[in-house]
Amino acid sequence: MNILISNDDGVFAPGIFAAKQAVEDIANVSVVAPDKNNSSVGRRLTLFKHLELNSCELEDGSLAYSVSGSPADAVIVGSNYVMDEKPDLVISGINQGVNISCDITSSGTVCAAFEAVSLGIPAIAVSLFMDPKTSFKKDENGEWYPEYDFTLTKKVLHDLVLKIKKEGFPKEVDLFNLNVPSNYESEDVKITSLSHKMLDKEVIDNTSNDKKELFDYPLDENQKSDNLVMISSNLVKEYEKGSDGYALLVEKRPSLTPLNVNMTCKEFKNW
């Protein structure tokens, strides 16, 4: 079994190395990912422009490739150029953050898996939800840093890939979207549906005193500091039973959502 691993957090993100560790004992693994963070870029493609492809080493000294493009670009380059033949499976992740609900179309992680499906390759998008209350620590200087624990995510991903290797990918499913909580109360995987949405969004401007700290970042050369707006978001708090959000955030257990890329509403007959 040949597997291509990519992500949207960048080739040196700890999650991509964790994904490699999870499946390297049951498959031949190639790693091709963006050279830097590409979160929330969706299925963006870089067409008719030069992409820089470089070899690099992961933590264990193994070979990987970085692409100066999007997650979807990395999947195309990995599948059609780096690997000798198309992979049997694409894994996108392990993403450092949650990817649930109909909002997944903005996710670079999930859309890398969508791109794999368009190439005729089944895929798994996998994410670790890091609970802000338990997954972030302070260093000796009082600065916050994330403390990653991929243990359960690696186990669930390994078992899922092993099942696919033995039984094949379900014919009625194009890809799986797997989310695992860091503060889990159950290791049992729940088959779920997509929630309605994941994020409540609002637009704020730089005159907002209570959210002034959000604007403390370097401006691009073409931006003016006197007329700035920003899209802010917060996780939705309520989810319907049986959904990915309910399993992940309420029941605190892994959520596995089977997806199809064909979004046609088959119930629609006439209007």
C-alpha positions as CSV (number, residue, x, y, z in Angstrom):
1,M,0.0,0.0,0.0
2,N,1.4,3.4,-1.0
3,I,0.2,6.5,0.9
4,L,0.8,10.2,0.2
5,I,0.7,12.4,3.3
6,S,0.1,16.1,3.1
7,N,-1.4,18.8,5.2
8,D,-2.1,22.6,5.5
9,D,0.1,23.4,8.5
10,G,3.4,23.0,6.6
11,V,5.8,20.2,6.0
12,F,7.6,20.7,9.4
13,A,4.4,20.8,11.5
14,P,4.4,18.2,14.2
15,G,1.1,16.7,13.0
16,I,2.5,15.6,9.6
17,F,5.3,13.7,11.3
18,A,2.7,12.1,13.7
19,A,0.6,11.0,10.7
20,K,3.7,9.4,9.2
21,Q,4.4,7.6,12.4
22,A,0.9,6.3,12.6
23,V,0.9,4.4,9.3
24,E,4.5,3.8,8.3
25,D,4.4,0.2,9.7
26,I,1.6,-0.8,7.3
27,A,2.4,1.2,4.1
28,N,5.0,2.9,2.0
29,V,4.8,6.6,2.9
30,S,5.6,9.7,0.9
31,V,5.4,13.1,2.4
32,V,4.7,16.2,0.2
33,A,3.3,19.3,1.9
34,P,3.3,23.1,1.6
35,D,6.5,24.8,2.7
36,K,4.6,27.0,5.2
37,N,1.3,27.3,6.9
38,N,-1.7,27.4,4.6
39,S,-4.6,27.1,7.0
40,S,-8.1,28.1,5.7
41,V,-7.1,28.4,2.1
42,G,-9.7,25.9,1.0
43,R,-9.1,24.2,-2.4
44,R,-6.9,27.0,-3.8
45,L,-4.8,26.0,-6.8
46,T,-1.7,27.6,-8.2
47,L,-2.2,27.4,-12.0
48,F,0.4,28.4,-14.7
49,K,2.8,29.8,-12.1
50,H,6.1,28.4,-10.9
51,L,6.1,26.3,-7.8
52,E,9.3,25.6,-5.9
53,L,9.8,21.9,-5.0
54,N,12.5,21.1,-2.4
55,S,13.6,18.0,-0.6
56,C,13.9,18.2,3.2
57,E,14.2,16.0,6.2
58,L,11.7,15.2,8.9
59,E,12.5,14.7,12.6
60,D,13.6,11.1,12.0
61,G,15.8,12.0,9.0
62,S,13.4,10.6,6.5
63,L,12.9,12.3,3.1
64,A,10.0,14.7,2.5
65,Y,9.2,17.4,-0.1
66,S,8.0,21.0,0.4
67,V,6.0,22.8,-2.2
68,S,5.7,26.6,-2.4
69,G,1.9,26.4,-2.9
70,S,-1.4,25.3,-1.4
71,P,-2.3,21.9,0.2
72,A,-4.2,21.1,-3.0
73,D,-1.1,21.9,-5.0
74,A,1.0,19.6,-2.8
75,V,-1.4,16.7,-3.4
76,I,-1.3,17.2,-7.2
77,V,2.5,17.5,-7.2
78,G,2.9,14.5,-4.8
79,S,0.5,12.2,-6.7
80,N,1.5,13.1,-10.3
81,Y,5.2,14.0,-10.0
82,V,7.0,13.0,-6.8
83,M,5.6,9.5,-6.5
84,D,6.3,6.9,-9.2
85,E,2.7,6.0,-9.4
86,K,-0.6,7.4,-7.9
87,P,-1.0,6.5,-4.3
88,D,-3.6,4.1,-3.0
89,L,-4.6,6.6,-0.3
90,V,-4.0,10.2,0.6
91,I,-3.9,11.3,4.2
92,S,-4.2,15.0,4.9
93,G,-3.1,16.0,8.4
94,I,-2.8,15.6,11.3
95,N,-4.2,19.1,11.4
96,Q,-3.6,21.1,14.6
97,G,-7.1,22.3,15.1
98,V,-10.8,21.2,14.5
99,N,-12.4,20.7,11.1
100,I,-16.1,19.9,11.4
101,S,-19.4,20.9,9.9
102,C,-20.3,22.4,6.5
103,D,-17.5,24.9,7.2
104,I,-15.0,22.3,6.1
105,T,-15.0,23.7,2.5
106,S,-12.7,26.5,3.8
107,S,-10.3,24.0,5.3
108,G,-7.0,23.5,3.6
109,T,-6.7,20.1,5.3
110,V,-10.1,18.8,4.1
111,C,-9.8,20.4,0.7
112,A,-6.4,18.6,0.1
113,A,-8.4,15.4,0.6
114,F,-11.1,16.7,-1.9
115,E,-8.3,17.3,-4.4
116,A,-7.1,13.8,-4.0
117,V,-10.6,12.5,-4.7
118,S,-10.7,14.5,-7.9
119,L,-7.5,12.6,-9.0
120,G,-9.3,9.3,-8.4
121,I,-7.6,8.7,-5.0
122,P,-9.6,8.0,-1.8
123,A,-8.6,10.2,1.1
124,I,-8.7,10.8,4.9
125,A,-8.6,14.3,6.4
126,V,-7.6,14.0,10.1
127,S,-7.5,16.7,12.7
128,L,-6.7,17.0,16.4
129,F,-9.0,19.3,18.4
130,M,-6.9,20.9,21.1
131,D,-8.9,22.0,24.1
132,P,-7.7,25.5,25.0
133,K,-8.2,24.6,28.7
134,T,-5.8,21.6,28.7
135,S,-3.6,21.8,25.5
136,F,-1.9,25.1,26.1
137,K,0.8,25.7,28.7
138,K,2.9,28.7,29.8
139,D,6.7,28.6,29.6
140,E,9.1,30.2,32.1
141,N,8.7,33.6,30.5
142,G,4.9,33.4,30.8
143,E,4.3,32.8,27.1
144,W,1.7,30.4,26.0
145,Y,2.6,27.4,23.8
146,P,0.7,24.3,22.5
147,E,1.4,20.9,24.0
148,Y,0.6,18.3,21.4
149,D,-0.6,14.8,22.3
150,F,-1.2,12.8,19.1
151,T,-1.4,9.5,20.9
152,L,-5.1,8.7,20.4
153,T,-5.3,10.4,17.0
154,K,-2.4,8.2,15.7
155,K,-4.1,5.1,17.1
156,V,-7.4,5.8,15.5
157,L,-5.8,6.8,12.2
158,H,-3.7,3.6,12.2
159,D,-6.7,1.4,12.9
160,L,-8.7,3.1,10.1
161,V,-6.0,2.8,7.5
162,L,-5.4,-0.9,8.5
163,K,-9.1,-1.6,8.0
164,I,-9.0,0.1,4.6
165,K,-5.9,-1.9,3.7
166,K,-7.7,-5.2,4.6
167,E,-11.2,-4.4,3.3
168,G,-10.8,-1.6,0.8
169,F,-12.3,1.8,0.8
170,P,-16.1,1.8,1.0
171,K,-17.5,2.2,-2.5
172,E,-20.1,4.7,-1.5
173,V,-17.6,7.0,0.3
174,D,-15.1,9.4,-1.4
175,L,-13.3,10.5,1.8
176,F,-13.4,10.3,5.6
177,N,-13.2,13.4,7.8
178,L,-11.7,12.3,11.1
179,N,-11.6,14.6,14.2
180,V,-10.1,13.5,17.5
181,P,-10.3,15.5,20.8
182,S,-7.3,16.0,23.0
183,N,-9.4,15.9,26.1
184,Y,-11.3,12.7,25.2
185,E,-13.6,10.9,27.5
186,S,-14.1,7.9,25.2
187,E,-11.8,6.3,22.6
188,D,-14.7,4.8,20.7
189,V,-15.1,6.3,17.2
190,K,-18.5,7.6,16.4
191,I,-19.8,7.6,12.8
192,T,-21.3,11.1,12.3
193,S,-22.8,13.6,9.9
194,L,-21.7,17.2,9.3
195,S,-23.0,19.8,11.7
196,H,-24.7,22.9,10.3
197,K,-21.7,25.1,11.0
198,M,-18.6,25.3,13.2
199,L,-17.9,29.0,13.5
200,D,-19.9,32.1,14.4
201,K,-18.3,35.0,12.5
202,E,-18.3,38.7,12.9
203,V,-16.6,41.7,11.3
204,I,-14.9,44.1,13.7
205,D,-12.8,47.2,13.0
206,N,-9.9,48.9,14.6
207,T,-12.1,51.3,16.6
208,S,-13.2,48.4,18.8
209,N,-11.7,49.0,22.2
210,D,-12.6,45.6,23.7
211,K,-10.9,43.7,20.8
212,K,-8.1,46.1,20.1
213,E,-5.4,43.5,20.8
214,L,-6.5,41.6,17.7
215,F,-5.1,44.3,15.5
216,D,-1.6,44.2,16.9
217,Y,0.1,42.6,13.9
218,P,2.4,43.9,11.2
219,L,0.5,45.5,8.2
220,D,1.1,44.5,4.6
221,E,2.7,47.2,2.5
222,N,-0.6,48.0,0.8
223,Q,-2.6,48.4,3.9
224,K,-3.4,51.6,5.8
225,S,-3.8,51.5,9.6
226,D,-6.7,54.0,9.7
227,N,-9.3,51.8,8.1
228,L,-8.9,48.2,9.1
229,V,-11.5,45.5,9.5
230,M,-11.1,41.9,10.6
231,I,-13.2,38.7,10.5
232,S,-13.4,37.2,13.9
233,S,-14.8,33.8,14.8
234,N,-15.8,31.6,17.8
235,L,-16.7,27.9,17.9
236,V,-20.4,27.2,17.9
237,K,-21.5,26.0,21.3
238,E,-24.5,23.8,20.5
239,Y,-24.6,20.9,18.1
240,E,-27.3,18.4,17.1
241,K,-27.0,14.8,18.3
242,G,-25.3,12.5,15.8
243,S,-23.3,15.3,14.3
244,D,-19.5,15.6,14.2
245,G,-19.6,18.6,16.6
246,Y,-21.7,16.8,19.1
247,A,-19.4,13.7,19.2
248,L,-16.2,15.8,19.3
249,L,-17.2,18.6,21.6
250,V,-20.0,17.3,23.7
251,E,-19.4,13.5,24.0
252,K,-15.6,14.2,23.7
253,R,-14.9,11.2,21.5
254,P,-13.5,10.7,18.0
255,S,-15.8,11.6,15.1
256,L,-15.6,9.9,11.7
257,T,-17.7,11.5,8.9
258,P,-18.0,9.7,5.6
259,L,-18.2,12.3,2.7
260,N,-18.9,12.5,-1.0
261,V,-17.6,15.3,-3.1
262,N,-20.7,15.4,-5.3
263,M,-22.9,18.0,-3.7
264,T,-25.9,17.5,-5.9
265,C,-29.2,17.6,-4.1
266,K,-30.7,14.4,-5.5
267,E,-34.1,15.0,-3.8
268,F,-34.7,18.1,-6.0
269,K,-37.0,17.2,-8.9
270,N,-38.5,20.4,-10.2
271,W,-39.2,23.9,-9.3
